[in-house]
Amino acid sequence: MKKDNLKQQYRINEQIRVREVRIVGDDVESTVMPTAKALQMAEAQGVDLVEISPNAVPPVCRLIDYSKFCLLYTSPSPRDG
């Protein structure tokens, strides 16, 4: 059930419909770029473009494998224990 909530909460790849986004990631310097260029960058790296902060101006997106992203947010944390 948590994964279904994640799918509704985060937009990925072509679901992101804004003109430009701020990109963050492990091997990426934080920068603002057109969404189309960010999608090309994600595709070239074999990962997804995941919108993690839609209310920011511009929205913040992360270059990450979406299944890995879901695991990060659905794994029980030590605090939950």
Beta strands, then each sheet from edge to edge (+ up, - down):
strand 1: 20-25
strand 2: 28-34
strand 3: 48-53
strand 4: 60-64
sheet 1: 2+ 1- 4- 3+
end
